[in-house]
Amino acid sequence: MAGHSNLADDFSLSRVPKEARVPMWEILVIRIGAFTSLSQFILGAFLGYGMSFWDAALASFLGAIILEVVILLIGIAGAREGLSTSMLSRWTGFGKYGSSIIGFVIAVSTIGWFGVQNSVFANGINDAVGGALGFPLAATLTGLFVTVIVIFGFKWLGVTAKIAVPGFLLTIAYGIYNVFESHSLPELMSSAAPGPALSLGAAATMVAGSFMVGAVLTPDMTRYCRSSKDVLWSTLISVVIGEIIINLIAVLMAHAVKTSDVVTIALQTSGWIGAATVIFATVKINDINLYSASLGFTNIIHALFGKNVNRGLITLIVGIAGTILSVLGILDQFVNFLIFLGVWIPPIAGIMVVDYFILKRSRKVLDESRERGELPAVSETWNPVSLVAWALGFGVGYMVQWGIPSINSLLVAGIVYYAGMKVFGASLDQKWNVKMEKAG
Protein backbone atom coordinates (compact mmCIF):
# COMPACT_ATOMS: atom_id res chain seq x y z
CA MET A 1 0.00 0.00 0.00
CA ALA A 2 1.40 3.36 -0.98
CA GLY A 3 2.78 5.60 1.68
CA HIS A 4 3.50 3.03 4.37
CA SER A 5 6.49 3.84 6.51
CA ASN A 6 8.73 1.31 8.21
CA LEU A 7 6.92 -1.00 10.61
CA ALA A 8 3.69 0.05 8.87
CA ASP A 9 2.91 3.23 10.82
CA ASP A 10 -0.31 3.42 8.78
CA PHE A 11 -0.80 7.21 8.99
CA SER A 12 -1.69 6.92 12.70
CA LEU A 13 -0.99 10.64 13.28
CA SER A 14 -1.89 12.00 9.84
CA ARG A 15 -4.57 11.87 7.15
CA VAL A 16 -4.69 8.84 4.88
CA PRO A 17 -3.75 10.33 1.46
CA LYS A 18 -5.84 9.67 -1.64
CA GLU A 19 -3.22 7.41 -3.19
CA ALA A 20 -3.36 5.10 -0.16
CA ARG A 21 -7.15 4.63 -0.29
CA VAL A 22 -8.37 1.16 -1.28
CA PRO A 23 -11.35 -0.26 -3.22
CA MET A 24 -14.63 -0.71 -1.35
CA TRP A 25 -14.47 -4.51 -1.43
CA GLU A 26 -11.21 -4.56 0.56
CA ILE A 27 -12.84 -2.58 3.37
CA LEU A 28 -15.93 -4.77 3.04
CA VAL A 29 -13.95 -7.99 3.52
CA ILE A 30 -12.32 -6.61 6.68
CA ARG A 31 -15.66 -5.41 8.07
CA ILE A 32 -17.35 -8.73 7.29
CA GLY A 33 -14.44 -10.32 9.11
CA ALA A 34 -15.16 -8.14 12.14
CA PHE A 35 -18.83 -9.14 12.20
CA THR A 36 -18.54 -12.80 11.19
CA SER A 37 -16.42 -13.66 14.21
CA LEU A 38 -16.73 -16.26 16.91
CA SER A 39 -18.08 -13.64 19.31
CA GLN A 40 -20.89 -12.82 16.85
CA PHE A 41 -21.71 -16.49 16.48
CA ILE A 42 -21.77 -16.85 20.26
CA LEU A 43 -24.28 -13.99 20.42
CA GLY A 44 -26.57 -15.64 17.84
CA ALA A 45 -26.39 -18.98 19.62
CA PHE A 46 -27.27 -17.32 22.92
CA LEU A 47 -30.26 -15.61 21.31
CA GLY A 48 -31.42 -18.90 19.82
CA TYR A 49 -31.06 -20.72 23.11
CA GLY A 50 -33.36 -18.24 24.88
CA MET A 51 -35.75 -17.06 22.14
CA SER A 52 -37.97 -18.27 19.33
CA PHE A 53 -36.59 -17.75 15.83
CA TRP A 54 -38.92 -14.84 15.06
CA ASP A 55 -38.22 -13.02 18.33
CA ALA A 56 -34.48 -13.46 17.73
CA ALA A 57 -34.94 -12.13 14.19
CA LEU A 58 -36.73 -9.04 15.50
CA ALA A 59 -34.00 -8.40 18.09
CA SER A 60 -31.31 -8.80 15.42
CA PHE A 61 -33.12 -6.45 13.04
CA LEU A 62 -33.57 -3.73 15.67
CA GLY A 63 -29.95 -3.97 16.76
CA ALA A 64 -28.72 -3.87 13.16
CA ILE A 65 -30.65 -0.67 12.39
CA ILE A 66 -29.24 1.07 15.46
CA LEU A 67 -25.70 0.01 14.66
CA GLU A 68 -25.87 0.96 10.99
CA VAL A 69 -26.99 4.53 11.77
CA VAL A 70 -24.05 5.02 14.15
CA ILE A 71 -21.54 3.27 11.89
CA LEU A 72 -22.58 5.13 8.75
CA LEU A 73 -22.44 8.64 10.22
CA ILE A 74 -19.16 8.30 12.07
CA GLY A 75 -17.72 6.22 9.20
CA ILE A 76 -18.46 8.95 6.64
CA ALA A 77 -16.69 11.49 8.85
CA GLY A 78 -13.65 9.20 9.08
CA ALA A 79 -13.58 8.66 5.30
CA ARG A 80 -13.98 12.34 4.50
CA GLU A 81 -11.18 13.39 6.82
CA GLY A 82 -8.97 10.30 6.48
CA LEU A 83 -8.54 10.13 10.26
CA SER A 84 -8.83 7.40 12.90
CA THR A 85 -11.43 7.74 15.66
CA SER A 86 -8.96 8.93 18.29
CA MET A 87 -7.46 11.55 15.94
CA LEU A 88 -10.83 12.67 14.52
CA SER A 89 -12.15 13.28 18.03
CA ARG A 90 -9.69 16.18 18.46
CA TRP A 91 -11.81 18.23 16.03
CA THR A 92 -15.24 16.75 16.83
CA GLY A 93 -15.89 17.96 20.35
CA PHE A 94 -13.15 16.54 22.57
CA GLY A 95 -10.02 18.56 21.87
CA LYS A 96 -6.41 17.46 22.16
CA TYR A 97 -6.43 16.14 25.72
CA GLY A 98 -10.00 14.86 25.50
CA SER A 99 -8.95 12.75 22.52
CA SER A 100 -6.19 11.21 24.61
CA ILE A 101 -8.83 10.05 27.10
CA ILE A 102 -10.78 8.52 24.23
CA GLY A 103 -7.61 6.87 22.98
CA PHE A 104 -7.04 5.36 26.41
CA VAL A 105 -10.63 4.06 26.71
CA ILE A 106 -10.47 2.54 23.24
CA ALA A 107 -7.07 1.00 23.87
CA VAL A 108 -8.08 -0.54 27.21
CA SER A 109 -11.31 -1.89 25.73
CA THR A 110 -9.70 -3.43 22.67
CA ILE A 111 -6.78 -4.89 24.63
CA GLY A 112 -9.37 -6.43 26.94
CA TRP A 113 -11.16 -8.05 24.01
CA PHE A 114 -7.82 -9.16 22.63
CA GLY A 115 -7.01 -10.99 25.87
CA VAL A 116 -10.43 -12.59 26.25
CA GLN A 117 -10.68 -13.76 22.64
CA ASN A 118 -7.07 -14.87 22.54
CA SER A 119 -7.95 -17.16 25.44
CA VAL A 120 -10.85 -18.60 23.42
CA PHE A 121 -8.58 -19.02 20.39
CA ALA A 122 -5.86 -20.70 22.47
CA ASN A 123 -8.30 -23.04 24.24
CA GLY A 124 -9.73 -24.10 20.89
CA ILE A 125 -6.31 -24.79 19.39
CA ASN A 126 -5.22 -26.67 22.50
CA ASP A 127 -8.38 -28.79 22.51
CA ALA A 128 -7.95 -29.51 18.80
CA VAL A 129 -4.55 -31.12 19.46
CA GLY A 130 -5.77 -33.04 22.48
CA GLY A 131 -4.22 -30.72 25.03
CA ALA A 132 -0.69 -31.42 23.78
CA LEU A 133 0.36 -27.76 23.78
CA GLY A 134 -1.11 -26.71 27.12
CA PHE A 135 -2.95 -23.42 27.51
CA PRO A 136 0.05 -21.16 28.37
CA LEU A 137 2.00 -22.19 25.28
CA ALA A 138 -1.08 -22.10 23.05
CA ALA A 139 -2.02 -18.61 24.29
CA THR A 140 1.55 -17.39 23.75
CA LEU A 141 1.66 -18.70 20.19
CA THR A 142 -1.79 -17.38 19.20
CA GLY A 143 -1.20 -13.97 20.83
CA LEU A 144 2.17 -13.44 19.16
CA PHE A 145 0.80 -14.72 15.85
CA VAL A 146 -1.89 -12.03 15.79
CA THR A 147 0.61 -9.39 17.00
CA VAL A 148 2.97 -10.11 14.10
CA ILE A 149 0.08 -9.82 11.63
CA VAL A 150 -0.91 -6.39 12.98
CA ILE A 151 2.69 -5.07 13.05
CA PHE A 152 2.64 -5.29 9.28
CA GLY A 153 -0.32 -2.93 9.25
CA PHE A 154 -3.67 -2.43 7.57
CA LYS A 155 -2.80 -4.45 4.49
CA TRP A 156 -2.28 -7.59 6.55
CA LEU A 157 -5.70 -7.19 8.18
CA GLY A 158 -7.13 -7.65 4.71
CA VAL A 159 -4.88 -10.66 3.97
CA THR A 160 -5.97 -12.38 7.19
CA ALA A 161 -9.63 -11.65 6.51
CA LYS A 162 -9.38 -13.00 2.95
CA ILE A 163 -8.21 -16.33 4.39
CA ALA A 164 -10.38 -16.57 7.48
CA VAL A 165 -13.67 -15.12 6.20
CA PRO A 166 -14.21 -17.72 3.43
CA GLY A 167 -13.19 -20.53 5.79
CA PHE A 168 -15.60 -19.37 8.47
CA LEU A 169 -18.49 -18.90 6.03
CA LEU A 170 -17.86 -22.31 4.40
CA THR A 171 -17.91 -23.94 7.84
CA ILE A 172 -21.17 -22.22 8.74
CA ALA A 173 -22.66 -23.19 5.36
CA TYR A 174 -21.60 -26.82 5.82
CA GLY A 175 -22.95 -26.84 9.35
CA ILE A 176 -26.36 -25.46 8.42
CA TYR A 177 -26.50 -27.93 5.50
CA ASN A 178 -26.01 -30.79 7.94
CA VAL A 179 -28.66 -29.30 10.23
CA PHE A 180 -31.19 -29.26 7.40
CA GLU A 181 -30.36 -32.90 6.65
CA SER A 182 -32.02 -33.86 9.92
CA HIS A 183 -34.34 -30.90 10.61
CA SER A 184 -36.77 -29.02 8.38
CA LEU A 185 -36.58 -25.22 8.21
CA PRO A 186 -40.24 -24.74 9.23
CA GLU A 187 -39.67 -27.02 12.21
CA LEU A 188 -36.69 -24.99 13.46
CA MET A 189 -38.39 -21.64 12.81
CA SER A 190 -41.48 -22.66 14.80
CA SER A 191 -39.77 -24.50 17.64
CA ALA A 192 -39.73 -23.09 21.15
CA ALA A 193 -36.55 -21.78 22.72
CA PRO A 194 -34.59 -24.73 24.19
CA GLY A 195 -33.27 -22.72 27.15
CA PRO A 196 -34.42 -20.14 29.72
CA ALA A 197 -36.46 -17.30 28.19
CA LEU A 198 -34.66 -14.14 27.07
CA SER A 199 -36.66 -10.91 26.78
CA LEU A 200 -36.76 -8.87 23.59
CA GLY A 201 -35.36 -5.82 25.40
CA ALA A 202 -32.40 -7.76 26.79
CA ALA A 203 -31.75 -9.38 23.41
CA ALA A 204 -31.83 -6.06 21.52
CA THR A 205 -29.43 -4.67 24.14
CA MET A 206 -27.06 -7.57 23.49
CA VAL A 207 -27.22 -7.19 19.71
CA ALA A 208 -26.69 -3.42 19.69
CA GLY A 209 -24.19 -3.39 22.53
CA SER A 210 -22.10 -6.33 21.31
CA PHE A 211 -20.56 -4.34 18.47
CA MET A 212 -20.99 -0.79 19.76
CA VAL A 213 -17.26 -0.46 20.51
CA GLY A 214 -16.57 -1.58 16.95
CA ALA A 215 -19.13 0.93 15.68
CA VAL A 216 -17.32 3.82 17.39
CA LEU A 217 -14.03 2.56 15.94
CA THR A 218 -15.42 2.57 12.37
CA PRO A 219 -13.22 5.52 11.21
CA ASP A 220 -10.13 3.37 11.88
CA MET A 221 -11.23 1.34 8.85
CA THR A 222 -13.28 3.79 6.74
CA ARG A 223 -10.45 6.36 6.63
CA TYR A 224 -9.17 4.14 3.81
CA CYS A 225 -12.47 4.44 1.86
CA ARG A 226 -12.48 6.47 -1.35
CA SER A 227 -16.00 7.88 -0.96
CA SER A 228 -19.05 8.08 1.28
CA LYS A 229 -20.76 5.63 -1.06
CA ASP A 230 -18.04 3.09 -0.28
CA VAL A 231 -18.69 3.65 3.42
CA LEU A 232 -22.43 3.05 2.93
CA TRP A 233 -22.08 -0.21 1.03
CA SER A 234 -19.20 -1.66 3.06
CA THR A 235 -20.98 -0.99 6.35
CA LEU A 236 -24.51 -1.90 5.23
CA ILE A 237 -23.53 -5.22 3.66
CA SER A 238 -21.33 -6.19 6.62
CA VAL A 239 -24.07 -5.32 9.15
CA VAL A 240 -26.69 -7.33 7.21
CA ILE A 241 -24.38 -10.35 6.92
CA GLY A 242 -23.04 -10.19 10.47
CA GLU A 243 -25.90 -8.89 12.59
CA ILE A 244 -28.77 -10.58 10.76
CA ILE A 245 -27.66 -13.53 8.61
CA ILE A 246 -24.92 -14.92 10.89
CA ASN A 247 -27.09 -14.29 13.96
CA LEU A 248 -30.07 -16.15 12.50
CA ILE A 249 -27.98 -19.08 11.25
CA ALA A 250 -26.60 -19.43 14.78
CA VAL A 251 -30.18 -19.22 16.14
CA LEU A 252 -31.26 -22.13 13.91
CA MET A 253 -28.21 -24.17 14.92
CA ALA A 254 -28.87 -23.52 18.61
CA HIS A 255 -32.45 -24.72 18.15
CA ALA A 256 -31.24 -27.85 16.34
CA VAL A 257 -28.46 -28.80 18.78
CA LYS A 258 -30.31 -27.32 21.81
CA THR A 259 -27.30 -25.58 23.30
CA SER A 260 -25.65 -22.16 23.29
CA ASP A 261 -22.11 -23.65 23.37
CA VAL A 262 -20.65 -22.78 19.97
CA VAL A 263 -17.88 -25.38 20.17
CA THR A 264 -20.51 -28.08 20.74
CA ILE A 265 -22.59 -26.65 17.89
CA ALA A 266 -19.59 -26.62 15.54
CA LEU A 267 -18.53 -30.14 16.55
CA GLN A 268 -22.00 -31.61 16.03
CA THR A 269 -22.66 -29.84 12.74
CA SER A 270 -19.23 -29.57 11.08
CA GLY A 271 -16.83 -31.86 12.93
CA TRP A 272 -13.39 -30.98 14.30
CA ILE A 273 -12.24 -29.24 11.13
CA GLY A 274 -15.26 -26.97 11.26
CA ALA A 275 -14.78 -26.30 14.97
CA ALA A 276 -11.12 -25.40 14.40
CA THR A 277 -12.10 -23.07 11.53
CA VAL A 278 -14.70 -21.31 13.66
CA ILE A 279 -12.18 -20.82 16.45
CA PHE A 280 -9.52 -19.56 14.02
CA ALA A 281 -12.07 -16.94 12.94
CA THR A 282 -11.26 -15.07 16.16
CA VAL A 283 -8.09 -13.93 14.40
CA LYS A 284 -10.17 -11.62 12.21
CA ILE A 285 -11.60 -9.65 15.11
CA ASN A 286 -8.53 -9.86 17.34
CA ASP A 287 -6.21 -8.31 14.77
CA ILE A 288 -8.65 -5.36 14.50
CA ASN A 289 -8.72 -5.11 18.32
CA LEU A 290 -4.94 -4.86 18.49
CA TYR A 291 -4.79 -2.50 15.50
CA SER A 292 -7.20 -0.05 17.15
CA ALA A 293 -5.39 -0.33 20.49
CA SER A 294 -2.12 0.63 18.81
CA LEU A 295 -3.77 3.64 17.16
CA GLY A 296 -5.20 4.71 20.53
CA PHE A 297 -1.87 4.57 22.36
CA THR A 298 -0.08 6.33 19.50
CA ASN A 299 -2.53 9.22 19.79
CA ILE A 300 -2.21 9.33 23.60
CA ILE A 301 1.57 9.64 23.46
CA HIS A 302 1.37 12.32 20.78
CA ALA A 303 -1.33 14.32 22.61
CA LEU A 304 0.34 14.24 26.03
CA PHE A 305 4.02 14.37 25.12
CA GLY A 306 4.12 15.62 21.53
CA LYS A 307 6.10 12.56 20.46
CA ASN A 308 5.58 10.67 17.21
CA VAL A 309 5.97 7.02 18.19
CA ASN A 310 5.86 4.37 15.47
CA ARG A 311 2.58 2.44 15.55
CA GLY A 312 4.34 -0.83 14.72
CA LEU A 313 6.52 -0.56 17.82
CA ILE A 314 3.48 0.25 19.98
CA THR A 315 1.70 -2.78 18.50
CA LEU A 316 4.58 -5.06 19.48
CA ILE A 317 4.62 -3.79 23.07
CA VAL A 318 0.84 -3.89 23.50
CA GLY A 319 0.56 -7.30 21.83
CA ILE A 320 3.20 -8.82 24.10
CA ALA A 321 1.55 -7.29 27.18
CA GLY A 322 -1.90 -8.56 26.14
CA THR A 323 -0.48 -12.01 25.41
CA ILE A 324 1.19 -12.20 28.83
CA LEU A 325 -2.04 -11.17 30.56
CA SER A 326 -3.92 -13.77 28.55
CA VAL A 327 -1.45 -16.48 29.56
CA LEU A 328 -1.76 -15.48 33.20
CA GLY A 329 -5.56 -15.66 32.97
CA ILE A 330 -6.00 -12.12 34.29
CA LEU A 331 -8.09 -10.96 31.35
CA ASP A 332 -10.53 -13.84 31.73
CA GLN A 333 -12.04 -11.67 34.48
CA PHE A 334 -12.19 -8.67 32.17
CA VAL A 335 -15.57 -9.50 30.62
CA ASN A 336 -17.58 -7.59 33.25
CA PHE A 337 -15.49 -4.49 32.61
CA LEU A 338 -16.07 -4.84 28.87
CA ILE A 339 -19.82 -4.90 29.51
CA PHE A 340 -19.25 -1.74 31.57
CA LEU A 341 -17.52 -0.24 28.52
CA GLY A 342 -20.68 -0.95 26.50
CA VAL A 343 -22.27 2.14 28.08
CA TRP A 344 -19.02 4.06 28.50
CA ILE A 345 -18.06 4.18 24.83
CA PRO A 346 -21.32 4.93 22.91
CA PRO A 347 -21.49 8.57 24.18
CA ILE A 348 -18.29 9.21 22.22
CA ALA A 349 -20.13 8.56 18.95
CA GLY A 350 -23.10 10.70 19.99
CA ILE A 351 -20.90 13.70 20.75
CA MET A 352 -18.74 13.31 17.63
CA VAL A 353 -21.74 13.01 15.27
CA VAL A 354 -23.47 16.06 16.78
CA ASP A 355 -20.30 18.16 16.60
CA TYR A 356 -19.30 17.13 13.07
CA PHE A 357 -22.67 16.99 11.28
CA ILE A 358 -24.90 19.40 13.24
CA LEU A 359 -22.76 22.02 15.02
CA LYS A 360 -19.87 21.82 12.49
CA ARG A 361 -17.60 23.76 14.85
CA SER A 362 -14.32 22.70 13.25
CA ARG A 363 -15.45 21.96 9.73
CA LYS A 364 -13.83 25.09 8.27
CA VAL A 365 -10.33 24.29 9.57
CA LEU A 366 -10.78 20.62 8.64
CA ASP A 367 -11.85 21.52 5.09
CA GLU A 368 -9.00 23.97 4.58
CA SER A 369 -6.33 21.61 5.91
CA ARG A 370 -7.77 18.66 3.97
CA GLU A 371 -7.20 20.55 0.73
CA ARG A 372 -3.51 20.72 1.67
CA GLY A 373 -3.42 17.07 2.79
CA GLU A 374 -2.46 18.15 6.30
CA LEU A 375 -3.92 18.17 9.79
CA PRO A 376 -5.32 21.46 11.14
CA ALA A 377 -2.53 23.49 12.72
CA VAL A 378 -4.40 23.83 16.03
CA SER A 379 -7.16 22.18 18.02
CA GLU A 380 -9.01 22.85 21.25
CA THR A 381 -7.04 21.80 24.31
CA TRP A 382 -10.17 20.30 25.85
CA ASN A 383 -13.92 20.85 25.91
CA PRO A 384 -15.63 20.66 29.34
CA VAL A 385 -19.09 20.40 27.76
CA SER A 386 -18.20 17.18 25.95
CA LEU A 387 -16.78 15.64 29.12
CA VAL A 388 -19.92 16.51 31.09
CA ALA A 389 -22.13 15.13 28.30
CA TRP A 390 -20.03 11.96 28.22
CA ALA A 391 -20.37 11.52 32.01
CA LEU A 392 -24.14 12.08 31.95
CA GLY A 393 -24.59 9.73 29.01
CA PHE A 394 -22.62 7.05 30.79
CA GLY A 395 -24.57 7.59 34.02
CA VAL A 396 -27.94 7.19 32.32
CA GLY A 397 -26.77 4.15 30.34
CA TYR A 398 -25.42 2.50 33.47
CA MET A 399 -28.24 3.34 35.89
CA VAL A 400 -31.36 3.28 33.68
CA GLN A 401 -32.26 -0.20 32.52
CA TRP A 402 -35.25 0.79 30.39
CA GLY A 403 -34.77 0.28 26.67
CA ILE A 404 -31.28 -0.37 25.29
CA PRO A 405 -28.60 0.99 27.67
CA SER A 406 -25.92 1.52 25.03
CA ILE A 407 -28.34 3.54 22.89
CA ASN A 408 -29.63 5.46 25.92
CA SER A 409 -26.09 6.55 26.74
CA LEU A 410 -25.41 7.58 23.13
CA LEU A 411 -28.61 9.64 22.77
CA VAL A 412 -28.34 11.34 26.16
CA ALA A 413 -24.73 12.34 25.51
CA GLY A 414 -25.58 13.74 22.07
CA ILE A 415 -28.57 15.73 23.35
CA VAL A 416 -26.73 17.08 26.40
CA TYR A 417 -23.74 18.06 24.26
CA TYR A 418 -25.95 19.87 21.74
CA ALA A 419 -27.83 21.74 24.49
CA GLY A 420 -24.63 22.52 26.38
CA MET A 421 -22.92 23.94 23.31
CA LYS A 422 -25.95 26.09 22.56
CA VAL A 423 -25.66 27.57 26.05
CA PHE A 424 -21.88 27.72 26.54
CA GLY A 425 -20.64 27.33 22.96
CA ALA A 426 -20.28 31.04 22.24
CA SER A 427 -17.65 31.55 24.95
CA LEU A 428 -15.83 28.34 23.99
CA ASP A 429 -15.86 29.22 20.29
CA GLN A 430 -14.54 32.69 21.09
CA LYS A 431 -11.56 31.17 22.88
CA TRP A 432 -11.14 28.80 19.90
CA ASN A 433 -11.09 31.71 17.43
CA VAL A 434 -8.63 33.67 19.54
CA LYS A 435 -6.34 30.66 19.66
CA MET A 436 -6.52 30.30 15.89
CA GLU A 437 -5.70 33.98 15.39
CA LYS A 438 -2.63 33.65 17.63
CA ALA A 439 -1.55 30.54 15.76
CA GLY A 440 -2.00 32.36 12.48
Secondary structure, 3 states (H helix, E strand, C coil): CCCCCCCCCCCCCCCCCHHHCCCHHHHHHHHHHHHCCHHHHHHHHHHHHHCCHHHHHHHHHHHHHHHHHHHHHHHHHHHHHCCCHHHHHHHCCCHHHHHHHHHHHHHHHHHHHHHHHHHHHHHHHHHHCCCCCCHHHHHHHHHHHHHHHHHCCHHHHHHHHHHHHHHHHHHHHHHHHHHHHHCCHHHHHHCCCCCCCCCHHHHHHHHHHHCHHHHHCCHHHHCCCCCHHHHHHHHHHHHHHHHHHHHHHHHHHHHHHCCCCHHHHHHHHHHHHHHHHHHHCHHHHHHHHHHHHHHHHHHHHHHHHCCCCCHHHHHHHHHHHHHHHHHHCHHHHCHHHHHHHHHHCHHHHHHHHHHHHHHCCCHHHHHHHHHCCCCCCCCCCCCHHHHHHHHHHHHHHHHCCCCCHHHHHHHHHHHHHHHHHHHHHHHHHHHHHHHHHHHC
